[in-house]
Structures are given as structure tokens and as C-alpha cells.
Amino acid sequence: MTTNPFTFGNPITNPARFIGRLREIEQVQSRLLNAEFESSSIVGERRIGKTSLLKYLAHQDVTRQAGFAEDKYIFIYLDLQMLDPTKTPTDFWQRVLQAIKRRINNQALQTSIEDVCRESAIDTFLLDDLFSFVDDTNLHIVLLLDEFERVTQNEKFDLDFFSGLRAMAIHHHLALITSSRQELVELTHSKEVKDSPFFNIFANVNLRPLSEDEAETLIQTYLAENEIAFQGRDIGYILEIAGPHPYFLQMACSFLYEAYRQVEDTQLRRRLLNAEFREKAAPVFSDYWHHSPADQRVVLTIKALRHLERGGGVGGGDTLEQLKRFYGGVERTLLALEKRGLILAERGDTMRYRPFSLVFCDWVADELIARTGDETVWNNWQAGQTERLNKLPAETKQRVMGLMPYLNSTHADSIGDWLLNLSTVNLAIPLLENFFGSYQKYVSNRPAAPDVAPPPAPSVGDSTRIQHLRRQLTIYTQNLNKLEEQEAQHGILNTPTNLRNEIDATRSKIEEIKQELEELGKKETGD
């Protein structure tokens, strides 16, 4: 049995498996190769591939091919995720300098590094002397600093630290390639640091999803010379549910690859893929949503519901003019969402915008109806918005208040505020009313999780049937455990009807299997 070529837990470390990002790579490398040896800041959403890009840039084969002489340039990757709030600038520099020491062959420079690391406090003067020594040896140090927000958000790293780091990067052979979820200037712990000139040394390199051509290339490259080949509309289906986002793309491909190993039926394979993907992608979807400000949540809601109304699929985007009717000032929000990779811009005769993933649309829909029934929140919201509510026409106000029992109470600051906008409320209300009235239809149209394991071959003996039933029992039991976990998250009183029905049906099926196993067991023993 061949190994599944698709991975989504760890970053890509083999350059041969790294697909796309040519423009971003060229931008970073060209700034390092120019006369000023300049720094770059890689910015991208969680799981978009920042670490994979840093590791690719630092790989010896890649640097050699790009023209970085091995005796002149040293690339050092450091994961700063372990930099907890107790760490100080001296801790940071000790770690950096020890990493440099391990990569150089100059004994005198190694000794100088050891001397600096023994100091109780490493200040700018010590570093200036040390990096002057580095310059004299004609070495160029490239520090690839992953999760750099661990530094910018640490209060122990004050203005003096950032001023010193900037000085080292400007006046010496030191370049920084950082990665962060947002632009570094937005991730500082104080206004003093935010206003410092430190951030001016970077060119921002924004990491977005792959293009669809790159996504297809990734799939075909990974499957090359493999015993399994995706068929028919498999790739199109993967792009519908996962989009060209590299993490979700690899996740979906991994699950489909395993489904190919298990069953031959195309529809059953897709149901297996869909069930696994929805479960494993949900925590990351939730993270994206809860890191979205109110305006982005509103636009994501509009796009998700509009997409569901059209029946999903990769087509059917909205133009800017269409979206302006639903939300004023949408241009800035769309740009932010496109940078994060949550909205894809389809560039043609007319620019159109669509969600990156159909399953993400489903997740947003489920989120909107989760945790409903909290009258206290909406009563408090109504009391605080009396003046704005009273500006609405009486019928409009009544319809707005009629939506509250169906809407997740945690969205009062986003969806609730959107419903009070006089210029868009007449489109917002029917969009939500139609969604709440059609929610069960949306749920029923989703590919259901497999009801059965792959059927046994015809005319099998009792022993084979028992083995098959035991496999079925394991699958159904695992499914039940997952469903019960979802039920616990909702709470018994707030569990959606479709989820409760699925739990009941799964329990019934488990009892049927146990009963048949019991009967076959009696038959084998002659009882």
C-alpha cells in the first residue's frame, strides 16, 4: 500500500513538494540580492502556508539555485512560537546568536558569539561590535523568524529593542524575513512601538490562496506515479468544498485519497470526503470567524447566504455594485477579506467576489443559527439601540425584531448593527428571512455522512459477514461519538433538529447491527 501523498498537519519541508508562490518568492529573494540586502514581512492567515514558505526560502537547494553563494549567505529559520511572555530581548538574542554560531566555520567569530552570549544583558553596543565582525568576514545573515508577533506583542520587548534590531538590519549584513498573521505594525503592544520606524524596513508580502491552476498542479504533482488517480469531476469537487487554500486543499485531497482506498462508488467516496472535511475544517473556520471584525462578519454572512441561495458551486459571484446594495463601504472590507483568502476575486470583464469554500458557507450558516434563544442579550441590545430602532419604519422595525429569536445572540454587534442601517436594511431583512425559512433545505442538500460501510461481496459466508458487521459497528460507533460531541457543543436544548434525528438514526443502526451479530453468533455456536 502506497503512502498518502497529501499532508495537512505539518509544513512542507521538501522543495520538490512546494507548489506555487513564484511571485512571492521572487519578491523576497530579489530584495535580499539587491545592493541594500533588504528585509521582508510575510503576512497571511493561519494555515495559509507561511511556515512552508519560510522553510522553502531557507532550504539549501533553493538558496543555491537562486544565486546565494554558500560561503557568503547563511539562512537561519527560527520558530518563535516558543517565545513565551517571560522571555526577554537577551533571551531572544542568545537564541539567535547560538543558531548563527552553529552554522559558521570561523573560529574567531564563534568565540566572539560565545562571549556575547555569556553577558547577563545583550545591548545594542555589544551587537553592533559583533555584527561588524560578521561584516568583516563578508557573511550575510538572513533570519527567517516565524510567528514574529510573539516578539512585537511581548511587553518586555520595548522601543530600545526594536530600535536596536532596526539598526542591525540597516547598518550590517543582517536581513529579516518575518511571518505574522497580520501586518506587524498592527500587532504591537504599545503605541510607542507602533509609531517607531522599525516597521519601515520591511516590504509586506501578502500570502493568499493558490490560483486554481496552481491547486490543480499540486494535486497532479502529488498523484504522479501513484497507484491512485482522481477521476472525473474529483478535482472540481475538491475546489468547490476546499477552494484553492493550500491547507484545506491538502486536507480534502487526503480524505478523498483514503476514500479511494476504501470504496469504489464515486458518490460514497464523496460522502466520506465531505463528512471528514466538515469535521476537521470546522475548528479553523471558527478561528477565522472569531478573528474577524464586525464588518467582515457581515460581509462573510452576505456572501455565504447569497452563495447558498444560488445553490453553491464555484461560480455565481457578486459584483461590487451588487454588494454595495447590501453593505455600504464594502470595498475596504472586501479587500481585507481577499487578503485573508476568505473571499476570492474572479477577474474577468467584471470583477466578481465569491467565498473560497462552499463548506465554509455552510459553516457560516450554521453559526448564524447556533446559540439562539438568549432573550436577555437581545433585550439588552434592543434597550441600547432604541433610538436607532425608532428611526426604522414601524413595519421594518417589527420585521427586524422578528428575526432576533432565530439569530445567534453573539452577533448583536455585527449582524444586529447591520440591520439598523437605513440604507441597506430593506435588502438585509429578506436575505435573512429567506435563510431562516430555508435553513433545513440547505442542510438537507448537503452530502450526508455515509450510512453504511462498504457492502460485503455477494454470497459471503457467516464469518465474513460477522467481520463486515464488526467493521460497520466500529464506523457507526465512531460516527455516534462525533455526533454526540457536536450535541454537547450545542447543548441539549439548542441541538438542531437534523442533528438530533441523525443521532437517533445512528443509535438505531448500531442496535440493528448488534442484534444481527448476536443472531450470527448464536448460529455459529449452535445455540
Secondary structure as UniProt FT lines:
FT   HELIX           15..17
FT   HELIX           22..33
FT   TURN            35..36
FT   STRAND          39..44
FT   TURN            46..47
FT   HELIX           50..58
FT   HELIX           60..66
FT   TURN            70..72
FT   STRAND          73..79
FT   HELIX           80..82
FT   TURN            85..86
FT   HELIX           89..103
FT   HELIX           107..117
FT   HELIX           124..136
FT   TURN            137..138
FT   STRAND          140..146
FT   TURN            147..148
FT   HELIX           149..152
FT   TURN            155..156
FT   HELIX           159..171
FT   STRAND          174..180
FT   HELIX           184..187
FT   HELIX           191..194
FT   HELIX           197..201
FT   STRAND          202..207
FT   HELIX           212..223
FT   TURN            224..225
FT   TURN            232..233
FT   HELIX           234..242
FT   TURN            243..244
FT   HELIX           246..262
FT   HELIX           266..290
FT   HELIX           294..309
FT   TURN            310..311
FT   STRAND          318..319
FT   HELIX           320..326
FT   TURN            328..329
FT   HELIX           330..340
FT   STRAND          343..346
FT   STRAND          352..355
FT   HELIX           358..369
FT   TURN            370..371
FT   HELIX           375..384
FT   HELIX           386..390
FT   HELIX           394..403
FT   HELIX           404..406
FT   HELIX           409..411
FT   HELIX           412..416
FT   HELIX           417..418
FT   TURN            419..420
FT   TURN            422..424
FT   HELIX           425..444
FT   HELIX           462..490
FT   HELIX           492..494
FT   HELIX           497..525
//
